[in-house]
């Protein structure tokens, strides 16, 4: 028996390192923690200035942190959140990436 296989063409695809990393990206959270140092006004100021929240949103975050001890304030890739973590820490806020 003579079996003839059809020619199979395989298309190669080239991916950049950014495309590969973005496909592997998992979502992380930037968490703001309660402390005894920062005022409500300072927390609200930082949320508005650096994270582009409205004053009303910043106030809700400040109250949640005060009442619950912490609040997720942003989601994204670890690299993106690490930038915001450093900025907010320089402002004196207690933040971590989870």
CORZI-V171296 format. One record per helix or strand of 3 or more residues. SS is the DSSP state (hx for helix, st for strand). FROM is the first residue (numbers start at 1). TO is the last residue. If there is no record, write none. Layout:
ss:SS from:FROM to:TO
ss:SS from:FROM to:TO
This chain:
ss:hx from:17 to:24
ss:st from:28 to:33
ss:hx from:40 to:51
ss:hx from:55 to:68
ss:st from:70 to:76
ss:hx from:78 to:90
ss:st from:94 to:97
